[in-house]
Amino acid sequence: MTNILGSVVSWLNENLPDVMTNRVPGVTADIFGKLILMGHSSAGHSMTQYLNGTCGNAKMLILFSPVDGSDPFGIVKEYVITPGKMLPFAIPTLILAT
């Protein structure tokens, strides 16, 4: 998932300013100075895994009811957080749990 998300962010970085400028006259896109990543449930796993590899231009992370792991039953032991170990990025993070 990290490679897919990285590809999406790269594509947005290269193409979105032109798309926004062509669609809305007089508007310039500066979204990558203020990139915020959001994820709900297991998408929080994907966002955190992406940030473990590179913070890139991300300025904030928002997680809605996040779970760590790639499946809800815990059969596949693929986690991005190790209790007691700091993550390799430091950006403001908002965690909303229900």
mmCIF file as gemmi writes it, N, C-alpha and C atoms, coordinates in Angstrom:
data_model
loop_
_atom_site.group_PDB
_atom_site.id
_atom_site.type_symbol
_atom_site.label_atom_id
_atom_site.label_alt_id
_atom_site.label_comp_id
_atom_site.label_asym_id
_atom_site.label_entity_id
_atom_site.label_seq_id
_atom_site.pdbx_PDB_ins_code
_atom_site.Cartn_x
_atom_site.Cartn_y
_atom_site.Cartn_z
_atom_site.occupancy
_atom_site.B_iso_or_equiv
_atom_site.pdbx_formal_charge
_atom_site.auth_seq_id
_atom_site.auth_asym_id
_atom_site.pdbx_PDB_model_num
ATOM 1 N N . MET Axp A 1 ? 0.824 -1.197 0 1 0 ? 1 A 1
ATOM 2 C CA . MET Axp A 1 ? 0 0 0 1 0 ? 1 A 1
ATOM 3 C C . MET Axp A 1 ? 0.864 1.254 0 1 0 ? 1 A 1
ATOM 4 N N . THR Axp A 2 ? 2.022 1.201 0.639 1 0 ? 2 A 1
ATOM 5 C CA . THR Axp A 2 ? 2.882 2.37 0.707 1 0 ? 2 A 1
ATOM 6 C C . THR Axp A 2 ? 3.263 2.844 -0.686 1 0 ? 2 A 1
ATOM 7 N N . ASN Axp A 3 ? 3.604 1.915 -1.59 1 0 ? 3 A 1
ATOM 8 C CA . ASN Axp A 3 ? 3.994 2.31 -2.936 1 0 ? 3 A 1
ATOM 9 C C . ASN Axp A 3 ? 2.836 2.931 -3.689 1 0 ? 3 A 1
ATOM 10 N N . ILE Axp A 4 ? 1.619 2.394 -3.501 1 0 ? 4 A 1
ATOM 11 C CA . ILE Axp A 4 ? 0.445 2.937 -4.179 1 0 ? 4 A 1
ATOM 12 C C . ILE Axp A 4 ? 0.17 4.35 -3.677 1 0 ? 4 A 1
ATOM 13 N N . LEU Axp A 5 ? 0.178 4.557 -2.375 1 0 ? 5 A 1
ATOM 14 C CA . LEU Axp A 5 ? -0.073 5.877 -1.82 1 0 ? 5 A 1
ATOM 15 C C . LEU Axp A 5 ? 1.016 6.853 -2.249 1 0 ? 5 A 1
ATOM 16 N N . GLY Axp A 6 ? 2.256 6.405 -2.266 1 0 ? 6 A 1
ATOM 17 C CA . GLY Axp A 6 ? 3.351 7.249 -2.741 1 0 ? 6 A 1
ATOM 18 C C . GLY Axp A 6 ? 3.166 7.647 -4.192 1 0 ? 6 A 1
ATOM 19 N N . SER Axp A 7 ? 2.681 6.716 -5.014 1 0 ? 7 A 1
ATOM 20 C CA . SER Axp A 7 ? 2.418 7.014 -6.423 1 0 ? 7 A 1
ATOM 21 C C . SER Axp A 7 ? 1.294 8.039 -6.565 1 0 ? 7 A 1
ATOM 22 N N . VAL Axp A 8 ? 0.265 7.901 -5.75 1 0 ? 8 A 1
ATOM 23 C CA . VAL Axp A 8 ? -0.851 8.853 -5.791 1 0 ? 8 A 1
ATOM 24 C C . VAL Axp A 8 ? -0.379 10.244 -5.395 1 0 ? 8 A 1
ATOM 25 N N . VAL Axp A 9 ? 0.388 10.341 -4.314 1 0 ? 9 A 1
ATOM 26 C CA . VAL Axp A 9 ? 0.893 11.642 -3.866 1 0 ? 9 A 1
ATOM 27 C C . VAL Axp A 9 ? 1.803 12.249 -4.924 1 0 ? 9 A 1
ATOM 28 N N . SER Axp A 10 ? 2.639 11.449 -5.552 1 0 ? 10 A 1
ATOM 29 C CA . SER Axp A 10 ? 3.515 11.955 -6.621 1 0 ? 10 A 1
ATOM 30 C C . SER Axp A 10 ? 2.703 12.471 -7.796 1 0 ? 10 A 1
ATOM 31 N N . TRP Axp A 11 ? 1.674 11.7 -8.196 1 0 ? 11 A 1
ATOM 32 C CA . TRP Axp A 11 ? 0.83 12.128 -9.322 1 0 ? 11 A 1
ATOM 33 C C . TRP Axp A 11 ? 0.125 13.437 -8.994 1 0 ? 11 A 1
ATOM 34 N N . LEU Axp A 12 ? -0.417 13.53 -7.778 1 0 ? 12 A 1
ATOM 35 C CA . LEU Axp A 12 ? -1.083 14.77 -7.371 1 0 ? 12 A 1
ATOM 36 C C . LEU Axp A 12 ? -0.123 15.944 -7.391 1 0 ? 12 A 1
ATOM 37 N N . ASN Axp A 13 ? 1.069 15.73 -6.886 1 0 ? 13 A 1
ATOM 38 C CA . ASN Axp A 13 ? 2.08 16.78 -6.838 1 0 ? 13 A 1
ATOM 39 C C . ASN Axp A 13 ? 2.423 17.283 -8.232 1 0 ? 13 A 1
ATOM 40 N N . GLU Axp A 14 ? 2.502 16.376 -9.19 1 0 ? 14 A 1
ATOM 41 C CA . GLU Axp A 14 ? 2.876 16.747 -10.554 1 0 ? 14 A 1
ATOM 42 C C . GLU Axp A 14 ? 1.712 17.312 -11.363 1 0 ? 14 A 1
ATOM 43 N N . ASN Axp A 15 ? 0.497 16.826 -11.135 1 0 ? 15 A 1
ATOM 44 C CA . ASN Axp A 15 ? -0.613 17.148 -12.027 1 0 ? 15 A 1
ATOM 45 C C . ASN Axp A 15 ? -1.702 18.045 -11.463 1 0 ? 15 A 1
ATOM 46 N N . LEU Axp A 16 ? -1.931 18.017 -10.162 1 0 ? 16 A 1
ATOM 47 C CA . LEU Axp A 16 ? -3.062 18.754 -9.613 1 0 ? 16 A 1
ATOM 48 C C . LEU Axp A 16 ? -2.959 20.268 -9.807 1 0 ? 16 A 1
ATOM 49 N N . PRO Axp A 17 ? -1.778 20.882 -9.659 1 0 ? 17 A 1
ATOM 50 C CA . PRO Axp A 17 ? -1.739 22.334 -9.905 1 0 ? 17 A 1
ATOM 51 C C . PRO Axp A 17 ? -2.231 22.712 -11.303 1 0 ? 17 A 1
ATOM 52 N N . ASP Axp A 18 ? -1.838 21.951 -12.333 1 0 ? 18 A 1
ATOM 53 C CA . ASP Axp A 18 ? -2.304 22.244 -13.689 1 0 ? 18 A 1
ATOM 54 C C . ASP Axp A 18 ? -3.8 22.016 -13.816 1 0 ? 18 A 1
ATOM 55 N N . VAL Axp A 19 ? -4.296 20.948 -13.246 1 0 ? 19 A 1
ATOM 56 C CA . VAL Axp A 19 ? -5.731 20.65 -13.31 1 0 ? 19 A 1
ATOM 57 C C . VAL Axp A 19 ? -6.525 21.763 -12.631 1 0 ? 19 A 1
ATOM 58 N N . MET Axp A 20 ? -6.1 22.184 -11.443 1 0 ? 20 A 1
ATOM 59 C CA . MET Axp A 20 ? -6.815 23.233 -10.713 1 0 ? 20 A 1
ATOM 60 C C . MET Axp A 20 ? -6.756 24.563 -11.464 1 0 ? 20 A 1
ATOM 61 N N . THR Axp A 21 ? -5.599 24.909 -12.028 1 0 ? 21 A 1
ATOM 62 C CA . THR Axp A 21 ? -5.449 26.17 -12.738 1 0 ? 21 A 1
ATOM 63 C C . THR Axp A 21 ? -6.303 26.187 -13.996 1 0 ? 21 A 1
ATOM 64 N N . ASN Axp A 22 ? -6.386 25.068 -14.697 1 0 ? 22 A 1
ATOM 65 C CA . ASN Axp A 22 ? -7.183 25.001 -15.915 1 0 ? 22 A 1
ATOM 66 C C . ASN Axp A 22 ? -8.674 24.994 -15.627 1 0 ? 22 A 1
ATOM 67 N N . ARG Axp A 23 ? -9.102 24.482 -14.504 1 0 ? 23 A 1
ATOM 68 C CA . ARG Axp A 23 ? -10.528 24.37 -14.184 1 0 ? 23 A 1
ATOM 69 C C . ARG Axp A 23 ? -11.097 25.644 -13.548 1 0 ? 23 A 1
ATOM 70 N N . VAL Axp A 24 ? -10.293 26.297 -12.726 1 0 ? 24 A 1
ATOM 71 C CA . VAL Axp A 24 ? -10.768 27.474 -12.009 1 0 ? 24 A 1
ATOM 72 C C . VAL Axp A 24 ? -9.832 28.641 -12.317 1 0 ? 24 A 1
ATOM 73 N N . PRO Axp A 25 ? -10.245 29.534 -13.216 1 0 ? 25 A 1
ATOM 74 C CA . PRO Axp A 25 ? -9.379 30.656 -13.589 1 0 ? 25 A 1
ATOM 75 C C . PRO Axp A 25 ? -9.012 31.522 -12.38 1 0 ? 25 A 1
ATOM 76 N N . GLY Axp A 26 ? -7.759 31.926 -12.333 1 0 ? 26 A 1
ATOM 77 C CA . GLY Axp A 26 ? -7.291 32.785 -11.25 1 0 ? 26 A 1
ATOM 78 C C . GLY Axp A 26 ? -6.93 32.055 -9.971 1 0 ? 26 A 1
ATOM 79 N N . VAL Axp A 27 ? -7.066 30.74 -9.954 1 0 ? 27 A 1
ATOM 80 C CA . VAL Axp A 27 ? -6.755 29.962 -8.752 1 0 ? 27 A 1
ATOM 81 C C . VAL Axp A 27 ? -5.445 29.228 -8.967 1 0 ? 27 A 1
ATOM 82 N N . THR Axp A 28 ? -4.557 29.34 -8.01 1 0 ? 28 A 1
ATOM 83 C CA . THR Axp A 28 ? -3.322 28.562 -8.058 1 0 ? 28 A 1
ATOM 84 C C . THR Axp A 28 ? -3.367 27.555 -6.92 1 0 ? 28 A 1
ATOM 85 N N . ALA Axp A 29 ? -2.938 26.362 -7.21 1 0 ? 29 A 1
ATOM 86 C CA . ALA Axp A 29 ? -2.982 25.293 -6.217 1 0 ? 29 A 1
ATOM 87 C C . ALA Axp A 29 ? -1.665 25.232 -5.465 1 0 ? 29 A 1
ATOM 88 N N . ASP Axp A 30 ? -1.727 25.402 -4.177 1 0 ? 30 A 1
ATOM 89 C CA . ASP Axp A 30 ? -0.567 25.251 -3.306 1 0 ? 30 A 1
ATOM 90 C C . ASP Axp A 30 ? -0.913 24.24 -2.222 1 0 ? 30 A 1
ATOM 91 N N . ILE Axp A 31 ? -1.478 23.12 -2.647 1 0 ? 31 A 1
ATOM 92 C CA . ILE Axp A 31 ? -1.948 22.146 -1.672 1 0 ? 31 A 1
ATOM 93 C C . ILE Axp A 31 ? -0.814 21.406 -0.987 1 0 ? 31 A 1
ATOM 94 N N . PHE Axp A 32 ? 0.339 21.344 -1.605 1 0 ? 32 A 1
ATOM 95 C CA . PHE Axp A 32 ? 1.388 20.528 -1.021 1 0 ? 32 A 1
ATOM 96 C C . PHE Axp A 32 ? 2.197 21.261 0.027 1 0 ? 32 A 1
ATOM 97 N N . GLY Axp A 33 ? 1.91 22.539 0.218 1 0 ? 33 A 1
ATOM 98 C CA . GLY Axp A 33 ? 2.452 23.232 1.365 1 0 ? 33 A 1
ATOM 99 C C . GLY Axp A 33 ? 1.61 22.966 2.599 1 0 ? 33 A 1
ATOM 100 N N . LYS Axp A 34 ? 0.412 22.376 2.37 1 0 ? 34 A 1
ATOM 101 C CA . LYS Axp A 34 ? -0.538 22.144 3.46 1 0 ? 34 A 1
ATOM 102 C C . LYS Axp A 34 ? -1.177 20.771 3.346 1 0 ? 34 A 1
ATOM 103 N N . LEU Axp A 35 ? -0.431 19.762 2.963 1 0 ? 35 A 1
ATOM 104 C CA . LEU Axp A 35 ? -0.972 18.42 2.759 1 0 ? 35 A 1
ATOM 105 C C . LEU Axp A 35 ? -1.343 17.779 4.096 1 0 ? 35 A 1
ATOM 106 N N . ILE Axp A 36 ? -2.602 17.348 4.211 1 0 ? 36 A 1
ATOM 107 C CA . ILE Axp A 36 ? -3.09 16.655 5.399 1 0 ? 36 A 1
ATOM 108 C C . ILE Axp A 36 ? -3.565 15.274 4.957 1 0 ? 36 A 1
ATOM 109 N N . LEU Axp A 37 ? -3.08 14.241 5.598 1 0 ? 37 A 1
ATOM 110 C CA . LEU Axp A 37 ? -3.504 12.876 5.294 1 0 ? 37 A 1
ATOM 111 C C . LEU Axp A 37 ? -4.569 12.45 6.299 1 0 ? 37 A 1
ATOM 112 N N . MET Axp A 38 ? -5.612 11.775 5.798 1 0 ? 38 A 1
ATOM 113 C CA . MET Axp A 38 ? -6.675 11.281 6.669 1 0 ? 38 A 1
ATOM 114 C C . MET Axp A 38 ? -6.947 9.822 6.341 1 0 ? 38 A 1
ATOM 115 N N . GLY Axp A 39 ? -7.334 9.075 7.345 1 0 ? 39 A 1
ATOM 116 C CA . GLY Axp A 39 ? -7.706 7.688 7.125 1 0 ? 39 A 1
ATOM 117 C C . GLY Axp A 39 ? -8.694 7.222 8.167 1 0 ? 39 A 1
ATOM 118 N N . HIS Axp A 40 ? -9.633 6.398 7.749 1 0 ? 40 A 1
ATOM 119 C CA . HIS Axp A 40 ? -10.623 5.823 8.659 1 0 ? 40 A 1
ATOM 120 C C . HIS Axp A 40 ? -10.359 4.327 8.808 1 0 ? 40 A 1
ATOM 121 N N . SER Axp A 41 ? -10.404 3.838 10.03 1 0 ? 41 A 1
ATOM 122 C CA . SER Axp A 41 ? -10.24 2.425 10.337 1 0 ? 41 A 1
ATOM 123 C C . SER Axp A 41 ? -8.887 1.918 9.828 1 0 ? 41 A 1
ATOM 124 N N . SER Axp A 42 ? -8.891 0.901 8.984 1 0 ? 42 A 1
ATOM 125 C CA . SER Axp A 42 ? -7.61 0.336 8.526 1 0 ? 42 A 1
ATOM 126 C C . SER Axp A 42 ? -6.88 1.249 7.556 1 0 ? 42 A 1
ATOM 127 N N . ALA Axp A 43 ? -7.536 2.275 7.017 1 0 ? 43 A 1
ATOM 128 C CA . ALA Axp A 43 ? -6.818 3.246 6.188 1 0 ? 43 A 1
ATOM 129 C C . ALA Axp A 43 ? -5.809 4.018 7.04 1 0 ? 43 A 1
ATOM 130 N N . GLY Axp A 44 ? -6.066 4.109 8.347 1 0 ? 44 A 1
ATOM 131 C CA . GLY Axp A 44 ? -5.091 4.709 9.251 1 0 ? 44 A 1
ATOM 132 C C . GLY Axp A 44 ? -3.792 3.93 9.251 1 0 ? 44 A 1
ATOM 133 N N . HIS Axp A 45 ? -3.892 2.615 9.13 1 0 ? 45 A 1
ATOM 134 C CA . HIS Axp A 45 ? -2.713 1.753 9.015 1 0 ? 45 A 1
ATOM 135 C C . HIS Axp A 45 ? -1.911 2.15 7.776 1 0 ? 45 A 1
ATOM 136 N N . SER Axp A 46 ? -2.609 2.327 6.653 1 0 ? 46 A 1
ATOM 137 C CA . SER Axp A 46 ? -1.943 2.681 5.392 1 0 ? 46 A 1
ATOM 138 C C . SER Axp A 46 ? -1.279 4.048 5.472 1 0 ? 46 A 1
ATOM 139 N N . MET Axp A 47 ? -1.978 5.026 6.058 1 0 ? 47 A 1
ATOM 140 C CA . MET Axp A 47 ? -1.413 6.379 6.18 1 0 ? 47 A 1
ATOM 141 C C . MET Axp A 47 ? -0.165 6.36 7.06 1 0 ? 47 A 1
ATOM 142 N N . THR Axp A 48 ? -0.237 5.645 8.182 1 0 ? 48 A 1
ATOM 143 C CA . THR Axp A 48 ? 0.91 5.579 9.088 1 0 ? 48 A 1
ATOM 144 C C . THR Axp A 48 ? 2.071 4.833 8.452 1 0 ? 48 A 1
ATOM 145 N N . GLN Axp A 49 ? 1.781 3.772 7.715 1 0 ? 49 A 1
ATOM 146 C CA . GLN Axp A 49 ? 2.831 3.025 7.03 1 0 ? 49 A 1
ATOM 147 C C . GLN Axp A 49 ? 3.52 3.905 5.987 1 0 ? 49 A 1
ATOM 148 N N . TYR Axp A 50 ? 2.736 4.704 5.258 1 0 ? 50 A 1
ATOM 149 C CA . TYR Axp A 50 ? 3.312 5.634 4.28 1 0 ? 50 A 1
ATOM 150 C C . TYR Axp A 50 ? 4.233 6.635 4.975 1 0 ? 50 A 1
ATOM 151 N N . LEU Axp A 51 ? 3.775 7.217 6.08 1 0 ? 51 A 1
ATOM 152 C CA . LEU Axp A 51 ? 4.577 8.204 6.799 1 0 ? 51 A 1
ATOM 153 C C . LEU Axp A 51 ? 5.816 7.593 7.434 1 0 ? 51 A 1
ATOM 154 N N . ASN Axp A 52 ? 5.785 6.306 7.767 1 0 ? 52 A 1
ATOM 155 C CA . ASN Axp A 52 ? 6.979 5.641 8.287 1 0 ? 52 A 1
ATOM 156 C C . ASN Axp A 52 ? 8.101 5.647 7.257 1 0 ? 52 A 1
ATOM 157 N N . GLY Axp A 53 ? 7.738 5.598 5.967 1 0 ? 53 A 1
ATOM 158 C CA . GLY Axp A 53 ? 8.742 5.614 4.904 1 0 ? 53 A 1
ATOM 159 C C . GLY Axp A 53 ? 9.218 7.013 4.567 1 0 ? 53 A 1
ATOM 160 N N . THR Axp A 54 ? 8.293 7.975 4.578 1 0 ? 54 A 1
ATOM 161 C CA . THR Axp A 54 ? 8.628 9.356 4.257 1 0 ? 54 A 1
ATOM 162 C C . THR Axp A 54 ? 7.515 10.268 4.72 1 0 ? 54 A 1
ATOM 163 N N . CYS Axp A 55 ? 7.862 11.361 5.342 1 0 ? 55 A 1
ATOM 164 C CA . CYS Axp A 55 ? 6.838 12.344 5.692 1 0 ? 55 A 1
ATOM 165 C C . CYS Axp A 55 ? 6.467 13.165 4.463 1 0 ? 55 A 1
ATOM 166 N N . GLY Axp A 56 ? 7.402 13.262 3.519 1 0 ? 56 A 1
ATOM 167 C CA . GLY Axp A 56 ? 7.124 14.044 2.324 1 0 ? 56 A 1
ATOM 168 C C . GLY Axp A 56 ? 6.69 15.446 2.697 1 0 ? 56 A 1
ATOM 169 N N . ASN Axp A 57 ? 5.596 15.892 2.117 1 0 ? 57 A 1
ATOM 170 C CA . ASN Axp A 57 ? 5.078 17.223 2.391 1 0 ? 57 A 1
ATOM 171 C C . ASN Axp A 57 ? 3.931 17.212 3.398 1 0 ? 57 A 1
ATOM 172 N N . ALA Axp A 58 ? 3.671 16.092 4.032 1 0 ? 58 A 1
ATOM 173 C CA . ALA Axp A 58 ? 2.547 15.998 4.962 1 0 ? 58 A 1
ATOM 174 C C . ALA Axp A 58 ? 2.784 16.905 6.163 1 0 ? 58 A 1
ATOM 175 N N . LYS Axp A 59 ? 1.758 17.687 6.494 1 0 ? 59 A 1
ATOM 176 C CA . LYS Axp A 59 ? 1.838 18.609 7.624 1 0 ? 59 A 1
ATOM 177 C C . LYS Axp A 59 ? 1.009 18.14 8.808 1 0 ? 59 A 1
ATOM 178 N N . MET Axp A 60 ? 0.088 17.175 8.573 1 0 ? 60 A 1
ATOM 179 C CA . MET Axp A 60 ? -0.768 16.697 9.648 1 0 ? 60 A 1
ATOM 180 C C . MET Axp A 60 ? -1.339 15.341 9.275 1 0 ? 60 A 1
ATOM 181 N N . LEU Axp A 61 ? -1.685 14.556 10.286 1 0 ? 61 A 1
ATOM 182 C CA . LEU Axp A 61 ? -2.305 13.248 10.103 1 0 ? 61 A 1
ATOM 183 C C . LEU Axp A 61 ? -3.575 13.21 10.942 1 0 ? 61 A 1
ATOM 184 N N . ILE Axp A 62 ? -4.69 12.824 10.318 1 0 ? 62 A 1
ATOM 185 C CA . ILE Axp A 62 ? -5.959 12.675 11.023 1 0 ? 62 A 1
ATOM 186 C C . ILE Axp A 62 ? -6.399 11.224 10.883 1 0 ? 62 A 1
ATOM 187 N N . LEU Axp A 63 ? -6.645 10.576 12.002 1 0 ? 63 A 1
ATOM 188 C CA . LEU Axp A 63 ? -7.06 9.175 12.008 1 0 ? 63 A 1
ATOM 189 C C . LEU Axp A 63 ? -8.425 9.052 12.673 1 0 ? 63 A 1
ATOM 190 N N . PHE Axp A 64 ? -9.4 8.483 11.959 1 0 ? 64 A 1
ATOM 191 C CA . PHE Axp A 64 ? -10.731 8.25 12.492 1 0 ? 64 A 1
ATOM 192 C C . PHE Axp A 64 ? -10.85 6.786 12.898 1 0 ? 64 A 1
ATOM 193 N N . SER Axp A 65 ? -11.029 6.513 14.168 1 0 ? 65 A 1
ATOM 194 C CA . SER Axp A 65 ? -11.142 5.145 14.695 1 0 ? 65 A 1
ATOM 195 C C . SER Axp A 65 ? -10.095 4.223 14.069 1 0 ? 65 A 1
ATOM 196 N N . PRO Axp A 66 ? -8.81 4.561 14.225 1 0 ? 66 A 1
ATOM 197 C CA . PRO Axp A 66 ? -7.772 3.78 13.548 1 0 ? 66 A 1
ATOM 198 C C . PRO Axp A 66 ? -7.569 2.4 14.162 1 0 ? 66 A 1
ATOM 199 N N . VAL Axp A 67 ? -7.193 1.461 13.312 1 0 ? 67 A 1
ATOM 200 C CA . VAL Axp A 67 ? -6.761 0.143 13.749 1 0 ? 67 A 1
ATOM 201 C C . VAL Axp A 67 ? -5.396 -0.112 13.135 1 0 ? 67 A 1
ATOM 202 N N . ASP Axp A 68 ? -4.578 -0.855 13.82 1 0 ? 68 A 1
ATOM 203 C CA . ASP Axp A 68 ? -3.265 -1.202 13.284 1 0 ? 68 A 1
ATOM 204 C C . ASP Axp A 68 ? -3.299 -2.655 12.857 1 0 ? 68 A 1
ATOM 205 N N . GLY Axp A 69 ? -2.97 -2.896 11.648 1 0 ? 69 A 1
ATOM 206 C CA . GLY Axp A 69 ? -3.006 -4.238 11.089 1 0 ? 69 A 1
ATOM 207 C C . GLY Axp A 69 ? -3.737 -4.201 9.76 1 0 ? 69 A 1
ATOM 208 N N . SER Axp A 70 ? -3.486 -5.177 8.949 1 0 ? 70 A 1
ATOM 209 C CA . SER Axp A 70 ? -4.083 -5.16 7.613 1 0 ? 70 A 1
ATOM 210 C C . SER Axp A 70 ? -5.375 -5.959 7.531 1 0 ? 70 A 1
ATOM 211 N N . ASP Axp A 71 ? -5.731 -6.666 8.592 1 0 ? 71 A 1
ATOM 212 C CA . ASP Axp A 71 ? -7.023 -7.36 8.588 1 0 ? 71 A 1
ATOM 213 C C . ASP Axp A 71 ? -7.667 -7.228 9.969 1 0 ? 71 A 1
ATOM 214 N N . PRO Axp A 72 ? -8.996 -7.214 10.03 1 0 ? 72 A 1
ATOM 215 C CA . PRO Axp A 72 ? -9.676 -6.961 11.31 1 0 ? 72 A 1
ATOM 216 C C . PRO Axp A 72 ? -9.604 -8.105 12.31 1 0 ? 72 A 1
ATOM 217 N N . PHE Axp A 73 ? -9.164 -9.285 11.894 1 0 ? 73 A 1
ATOM 218 C CA . PHE Axp A 73 ? -9.147 -10.455 12.769 1 0 ? 73 A 1
ATOM 219 C C . PHE Axp A 73 ? -7.773 -10.733 13.383 1 0 ? 73 A 1
ATOM 220 N N . GLY Axp A 74 ? -6.743 -10.017 12.929 1 0 ? 74 A 1
ATOM 221 C CA . GLY Axp A 74 ? -5.408 -10.205 13.466 1 0 ? 74 A 1
ATOM 222 C C . GLY Axp A 74 ? -4.705 -11.461 12.992 1 0 ? 74 A 1
ATOM 223 N N . ILE Axp A 75 ? -5.203 -12.041 11.907 1 0 ? 75 A 1
ATOM 224 C CA . ILE Axp A 75 ? -4.574 -13.249 11.361 1 0 ? 75 A 1
ATOM 225 C C . ILE Axp A 75 ? -3.256 -12.897 10.685 1 0 ? 75 A 1
ATOM 226 N N . VAL Axp A 76 ? -3.273 -11.833 9.876 1 0 ? 76 A 1
ATOM 227 C CA . VAL Axp A 76 ? -2.063 -11.346 9.213 1 0 ? 76 A 1
ATOM 228 C C . VAL Axp A 76 ? -1.377 -10.389 10.181 1 0 ? 76 A 1
ATOM 229 N N . LYS Axp A 77 ? -0.215 -10.748 10.663 1 0 ? 77 A 1
ATOM 230 C CA . LYS Axp A 77 ? 0.504 -9.972 11.673 1 0 ? 77 A 1
ATOM 231 C C . LYS Axp A 77 ? 1.368 -8.907 10.997 1 0 ? 77 A 1
ATOM 232 N N . GLU Axp A 78 ? 0.724 -7.903 10.418 1 0 ? 78 A 1
ATOM 233 C CA . GLU Axp A 78 ? 1.442 -6.809 9.759 1 0 ? 78 A 1
ATOM 234 C C . GLU Axp A 78 ? 1.066 -5.514 10.47 1 0 ? 78 A 1
ATOM 235 N N . TYR Axp A 79 ? 1.932 -5.058 11.357 1 0 ? 79 A 1
ATOM 236 C CA . TYR Axp A 79 ? 1.655 -3.874 12.161 1 0 ? 79 A 1
ATOM 237 C C . TYR Axp A 79 ? 2.673 -2.782 11.844 1 0 ? 79 A 1
ATOM 238 N N . VAL Axp A 80 ? 2.279 -1.525 12.045 1 0 ? 80 A 1
ATOM 239 C CA . VAL Axp A 80 ? 3.204 -0.419 11.835 1 0 ? 80 A 1
ATOM 240 C C . VAL Axp A 80 ? 3.638 0.209 13.156 1 0 ? 80 A 1
ATOM 241 N N . ILE Axp A 81 ? 2.949 -0.125 14.23 1 0 ? 81 A 1
ATOM 242 C CA . ILE Axp A 81 ? 3.274 0.445 15.534 1 0 ? 81 A 1
ATOM 243 C C . ILE Axp A 81 ? 3.775 -0.67 16.453 1 0 ? 81 A 1
ATOM 244 N N . THR Axp A 82 ? 4.903 -0.418 17.098 1 0 ? 82 A 1
ATOM 245 C CA . THR Axp A 82 ? 5.439 -1.326 18.104 1 0 ? 82 A 1
ATOM 246 C C . THR Axp A 82 ? 5.34 -0.617 19.444 1 0 ? 82 A 1
ATOM 247 N N . PRO Axp A 83 ? 4.578 -1.157 20.395 1 0 ? 83 A 1
ATOM 248 C CA . PRO Axp A 83 ? 4.441 -0.489 21.688 1 0 ? 83 A 1
ATOM 249 C C . PRO Axp A 83 ? 5.794 -0.176 22.313 1 0 ? 83 A 1
ATOM 250 N N . GLY Axp A 84 ? 5.936 1.068 22.779 1 0 ? 84 A 1
ATOM 251 C CA . GLY Axp A 84 ? 7.173 1.506 23.407 1 0 ? 84 A 1
ATOM 252 C C . GLY Axp A 84 ? 8.208 2.058 22.448 1 0 ? 84 A 1
ATOM 253 N N . LYS Axp A 85 ? 7.977 1.952 21.157 1 0 ? 85 A 1
ATOM 254 C CA . LYS Axp A 85 ? 8.932 2.44 20.167 1 0 ? 85 A 1
ATOM 255 C C . LYS Axp A 85 ? 8.33 3.642 19.438 1 0 ? 85 A 1
ATOM 256 N N . MET Axp A 86 ? 9.099 4.73 19.349 1 0 ? 86 A 1
ATOM 257 C CA . MET Axp A 86 ? 8.635 5.936 18.672 1 0 ? 86 A 1
ATOM 258 C C . MET Axp A 86 ? 8.573 5.709 17.161 1 0 ? 86 A 1
ATOM 259 N N . LEU Axp A 87 ? 7.622 6.371 16.512 1 0 ? 87 A 1
ATOM 260 C CA . LEU Axp A 87 ? 7.526 6.324 15.06 1 0 ? 87 A 1
ATOM 261 C C . LEU Axp A 87 ? 8.557 7.276 14.461 1 0 ? 87 A 1
ATOM 262 N N . PRO Axp A 88 ? 9.014 7.024 13.221 1 0 ? 88 A 1
ATOM 263 C CA . PRO Axp A 88 ? 10.086 7.833 12.644 1 0 ? 88 A 1
ATOM 264 C C . PRO Axp A 88 ? 9.611 9.142 12.015 1 0 ? 88 A 1
ATOM 265 N N . PHE Axp A 89 ? 8.47 9.658 12.419 1 0 ? 89 A 1
ATOM 266 C CA . PHE Axp A 89 ? 8.029 10.957 11.922 1 0 ? 89 A 1
ATOM 267 C C . PHE Axp A 89 ? 7.42 11.738 13.076 1 0 ? 89 A 1
ATOM 268 N N . ALA Axp A 90 ? 7.433 13.052 12.926 1 0 ? 90 A 1
ATOM 269 C CA . ALA Axp A 90 ? 6.894 13.909 13.985 1 0 ? 90 A 1
ATOM 270 C C . ALA Axp A 90 ? 6.064 15.014 13.344 1 0 ? 90 A 1
ATOM 271 N N . ILE Axp A 91 ? 4.781 14.73 13.156 1 0 ? 91 A 1
ATOM 272 C CA . ILE Axp A 91 ? 3.852 15.735 12.663 1 0 ? 91 A 1
ATOM 273 C C . ILE Axp A 91 ? 2.635 15.715 13.591 1 0 ? 91 A 1
ATOM 274 N N . PRO Axp A 92 ? 1.909 16.826 13.672 1 0 ? 92 A 1
ATOM 275 C CA . PRO Axp A 92 ? 0.714 16.822 14.514 1 0 ? 92 A 1
ATOM 276 C C . PRO Axp A 92 ? -0.258 15.739 14.047 1 0 ? 92 A 1
ATOM 277 N N . THR Axp A 93 ? -0.823 15.016 14.999 1 0 ? 93 A 1
ATOM 278 C CA . THR Axp A 93 ? -1.741 13.921 14.685 1 0 ? 93 A 1
ATOM 279 C C . THR Axp A 93 ? -2.99 14.045 15.55 1 0 ? 93 A 1
ATOM 280 N N . LEU Axp A 94 ? -4.142 13.993 14.892 1 0 ? 94 A 1
ATOM 281 C CA . LEU Axp A 94 ? -5.419 14.019 15.58 1 0 ? 94 A 1
ATOM 282 C C . LEU Axp A 94 ? -6.031 12.631 15.471 1 0 ? 94 A 1
ATOM 283 N N . ILE Axp A 95 ? -6.338 12.018 16.598 1 0 ? 95 A 1
ATOM 284 C CA . ILE Axp A 95 ? -6.955 10.696 16.61 1 0 ? 95 A 1
ATOM 285 C C . ILE Axp A 95 ? -8.364 10.831 17.17 1 0 ? 95 A 1
ATOM 286 N N . LEU Axp A 96 ? -9.345 10.47 16.357 1 0 ? 96 A 1
ATOM 287 C CA . LEU Axp A 96 ? -10.745 10.512 16.77 1 0 ? 96 A 1
ATOM 288 C C . LEU Axp A 96 ? -11.239 9.081 16.883 1 0 ? 96 A 1
ATOM 289 N N . ALA Axp A 97 ? -11.653 8.675 18.064 1 0 ? 97 A 1
ATOM 290 C CA . ALA Axp A 97 ? -12.111 7.31 18.285 1 0 ? 97 A 1
ATOM 291 C C . ALA Axp A 97 ? -13.592 7.309 18.616 1 0 ? 97 A 1
ATOM 292 N N . THR Axp A 98 ? -14.267 6.272 18.161 1 0 ? 98 A 1
ATOM 293 C CA . THR Axp A 98 ? -15.687 6.142 18.48 1 0 ? 98 A 1
ATOM 294 C C . THR Axp A 98 ? -15.912 4.903 19.3 1 0 ? 98 A 1
